[in-house]
Each structure stands twice: as structure tokens, then as C-alpha cells.
């Protein structure tokens, strides 16, 4: 087996660049979005988000992605 303890670790910048390139190749874009409380509650009302998870950023992001996928399915 090869030991990996002696291999240099990637810098945070190199890790970000790898993630960016992976997303770019997959046709994805990473953006920051500011939501109002009523918009988060809208995701709850439409069934995309459980009300107990409305403070969880990852859950809100998943719900927003699901909402957008439902509203705008891929064009074939």
C-alpha cells in the first residue's frame, strides 16, 4: 500500500478551484441568495421544507433547489 501521510495536502484555494471546475463541468452555478422569512415560510407552505428545518441553511438550500427544479424542469 502507498502511504499518503507524506503527500502534500491541497490548499483551501486549490480545493475551492476543484469544486468550481467540477460544478462548471456539470453545468452548475454556485450563488449566494438572501431570502426573506416569508420566502422560507413559502417553501414550508408549498411542502418543500419541513417547518422544523427552516433555520437549517442546508435544508433551506435543498428546498429552494427542489422548488426551482419543480418550477423549471430541464429543457430536453
N, C-alpha and C positions, 0 to 999 in steps of 0.2 A: 504494500500500500504506500501511497505517496503521502507524506506529512504536509499539511497545509499551514502549519504554525509559522513556518519561515517565509511564507509568501506575503508580499505587501498587501495591506488592505486598501480598498478603493477609498478615495477621499469622498466626503459628502457631496462635493461638486460633481465628481465623476459618477456617483450613484444617481444624482438628480438627472444628469445628462443621459444616462442609460434608460431611466424611466421615461424621460421625454422622448427619446428616439423610439422606444417600444410603443408608446402611445401614438406617436406620429405615424409609424408604420401601420398601426391598426386603424388609422383614420379617426383617432380620438383627440379631443382638445381638453386641456385642464384649465378651468377658470375658477375664480372666486366670485361667489354670488352672495349678496346680502338680502336676506328675507325678512319681511315684517312678520310679527306674531300672527296676524290674520292669514298670511300665506301658509305658515306652518299649520295653523288650525284648518286651513282649507285642505291640506294634504291628509289631515286626520278625517275631515268630513267626507272626502271622496274615497276613503278606505285605503289610501296608500301608506299611511303611517299610523301606528298604534299610539294612542294619546299618552301612554306611559313612557314612550320613547321620544317625545318631542324635544327634549333637552339634549338628546344624543346626536351629535353632529353627523356621525357616520350613518345613523338611521335616517336622519332627515335627508342627507345626500342620496341615499339609496331610494328613498321615497320620491324625491324630485326626479331622479333618473327614470324611475318606473312611470311616473306621471308623464314625463316628456316622451318616453317610448310609446305610451298608450296614445298620447295626443298626436304624435308624429311617427308612425311606423316607418321603417326603412322603405325607400322607393326602390322597386325592383324593375 
